């Protein structure tokens, strides 16, 4: 099959955003991707919110709390267990508001 056959119906390919899969799933079985907004429970009543980035060949959990922090995503999963929940994607806002990435 030619490229036209594979891409027909996708619209303008310049509008596509390729997201990397982090190799982890949240507590509901949802795959975690670069750009996802996530909540992470690290103690019975303690939760951190943030987003997933991919930098220098690794995935990071970047908190958006009062004291911002960046940790390796897979280290968080090892230290705190699979206590993540995907709450959205940074690209959701762009789609809803018709903005450019």
C-alpha positions, 0 to 999 in steps of 0.5 A: 500500500502507498502512503496515500492509502495509509494516510487517507482520511487523516487530514493534514499530517502536519497537524498530527502529534506523535506521543511516546508510550511510557511503558506503564499503565495507571491504576485503571489500566490506562496507558501513560503517554508523554503529555498526559496529566496524571495524579500520583498517590504517594501516601494514604492521603497525599497526592501530587499532580503533574504531567509526563515529559520525555527528555534525554531518553527518559520519561519524567513526572513533573509536579505542578504543586506549590514546590515543583519537582521532576522525578523519573517516572519509572522511579516513582512507579518503583518507589510508590507502586502503580498509584497513578491515574491519568486525568487528561492530556496537555493536548486536550486543551488545544483541541477544545480551544482550536489552538496550535501545539 
